[in-house]
Amino acid sequence: MTASTTAELKARWHPEALAAADRAFSAMDPVAAYQGRPPPHACVSPFGQVDGYEDFRHLPLAGAPANRRIERVDLSFATDGRGGQLAQATFIDCRFDYSAIESNLGKHFERCTFVRAKLARSLLRGHYVDCDFRGADLSRCTSGEATFTRCDFSGARLVAVQWPRTVFDQCRWDDATFGSAVFTGSRFIGSRPDSRALAMALMAKVEFA
């Protein structure tokens, strides 16, 4: 992406466009969500689609789409510039590549990409299925007993993560870095990081299956 394209994608988020995005990601009443009612607003970008995804690239997030199911949105290069969170929602087939978000993430992410995303010091909760964290910065992240299934952490930076009692099922770890990470009581199923990469990590009561 060229510098001029980046500048254009950032500049397009004028007040009216931001208001439309806030409506698209507005939270849903939990009772209405449980009853299967439609959300108050459809998750549609004011700029249409890119590659079949709703185009929210470079959006400075605000609020949190709690109790929503969000599918096929492109939030590449998004930021938490307006205090946005990605908590208490389900995201399916979404892009968060190169985003810069210090956020609460959860409750369910499936087939989402976080390639080279900057998520340092975020709190990751819930379930992550077939997600791509290649090259992502997850340093100093904490985990609330999350589950990662078939996720790719190749080249990711996990230095000083605090991920106790976390389940990793069939994940990839090629060239991931850990430093003084904490995985106390966690479970690695079917695959595990290289022992040398974990030399400084706290691995008490870890189970390898």
Salt bridges, closest charged atoms under 4 A:
GLU16 OE1 - HIS14 ND1 2.99
ASP22 OD1 - ARG82 NH2 2.81
ASP51 OD2 - ARG95 NH1 3.70
ASP55 OD1 - ARG12 NH2 2.90
ASP55 OD1 - ARG57 NE 2.89
GLU71 OE2 - ARG69 NE 2.85
ASP74 OD2 - ARG95 NH1 3.35
ASP93 OD1 - ARG111 NE 2.84
GLU102 OE1 - ARG121 NE 3.58
GLU110 OE1 - HIS108 NE2 2.94
GLU110 OE2 - ARG111 NH1 3.13
ASP130 OD1 - ARG150 NE 2.77
ASP132 OD2 - ARG134 NH2 2.75
GLU145 OE2 - ARG165 NE 2.89
ASP174 OD2 - ARG172 NH2 2.41
ASP194 OD1 - ARG196 NE 3.08
GLU207 OE2 - ARG187 NE 3.37
